[in-house]
Amino acid sequence: MSRRGRDAMQVAGRAPDNRWAVVAGYCAVSSANQMLWLTFAPITTVAARHYGVAVSSMGWMANVFPLIYVILALPAGVLLDRWFRGWLAIGALLTAGGGLLRIGGGYERVLAGQLVIAVAQPFVLNALAKLASEYLAPAKRATGIAAGSASIFGGILLALVIGSVLSRPGQVGLLVVIGAAYASAAAVMLLVTLSHRGRRQGDVRLAAGRDRLRMIWCDPVIRALAGLVFAGFGIFVAMSTWLQALLKPAGVSASGAGALLAEMVLAGVAGSALIPPLAARRHAEARLLRAVVLVTAAGCAALAVRPGLIEGAFVMFFVGALLLTALPVVLEIAERRAGDAGATATAVLWLAGNAGGLVVALIVQVLIKQPAAAFAVMAAAIMLALPFTRQGRLGQVALAPVPAPDSQQRGGSAPSVGHGLGGGRT
């Protein structure tokens, strides 16, 4: 193809190639961000002795992340929609910078590093759907989102595995250095690949942040997806937080519960990478999400009736392979609906997921001494999402074009066009 032909394609709003290198760079950064978040989760008591603080104080190394995410989720989504490459690059640099800040420091400096990484997290996670929209052709976006989702769960798995291997007090410093090195290399990789521009939007304007949020939330499909994520993420967080305590009366040890969680995440990584593209090609997203709800509810009910290590291994495999697979499916539907406002839509969904995690985990905490009741509550919670999986609730048609705010129209700018919302700088 001639240079003139390539330029014509770009002016028309399409990238001439699928930029898989950008997707790979994003996957590296997102997995690094998750790994740094949970660095001390497998070795909380060991790290507390190393830094000379209480175990509860080490809990803040992870707890600051959902707190900051709730505050920054929507603003980060809006900023990414306005200047995608710039804010994603800032997220990558903050991730690496926070990891480097932790090296050689005491508790206060390590906590400061965690705060920096926590600020980066919404800019990284909210970018996934829009990244696929910017750098991949429509036929390849489900695969790109699946790869990005798998990398998020892969980072969690890395934290669990590396933390379990380097679990002695004298190895905490090495663990921090490994995290910083990985995050730095990932940031460099993403920054280099982001030199490629995404789709050119031409003379398109995004609606103002508040108007864009209103338009996103007025879409019934986005609301249905938010309900699914609220319930699904709630079950995942509750399982991750309380599985060991709930299975302890059945004789499952802490190491056994840790192995079950690792199995769930590993199955989720594989499922997230393999299943969503197949579902997208066969237009079977609604059927897959319905299966996710039913299998997860059945698994929770099974553990309520018959808890144990063998039963847990069976349940965690299927729940992990399907429940975690729901994330890329939901994000891919949201990308189709929101178009150039994909980062804002993703922020809404992640915010719903964090809220669900908080609510379900708190309910399960109240029932922690009654494992059967706790698992039954989780089964009931996920079943509440079943109505959201009807094909009619998950329509695949893009939103209608939305005019720009009156102030922009008076200024002579063109109305927003595209899937539903306009595009900003990339």
Secondary structure, 3 states (H helix, E strand, C coil): CCHHHHHHHHHCCCCCCCCHHHHHHHHHHHHHHHHHHCCCHHHHHHHHHHHCCCHHHHHHHHHHHHHHHHHHHHHHHHHHHHEHHHHHHHHHHHHHHHHHHCCCCCHHHHHHHHHHHHHHHHHHHCCHHHHHHHHCCHHHHHHHHHHHHHHHHHHHHHHHHHHHHCCCHHHHHHHHHHHHHHHHHHHHHHHHHCCCCCCCCCCCCCCCHHHHHHHHHHCHHHHHHHHHHHHHHHHHHHHHHHHHHHHHHHCCCHHHHHHHHHHHHHHHHHHHHHHHHHHHHCCCHHHHHHHHHHHHHHHHHHHHHCCCHHHHHHHHHHHHHHHCCHHHHHHHHHHHHHHHHHHHHHHHHHHHHHHHHHHHHHHHHHCCCCHHHHHHHHHHHHHCCHHHHCHHHHCCCCCCCCCCCHHHHHCCCCCCCCCCCCCCEC
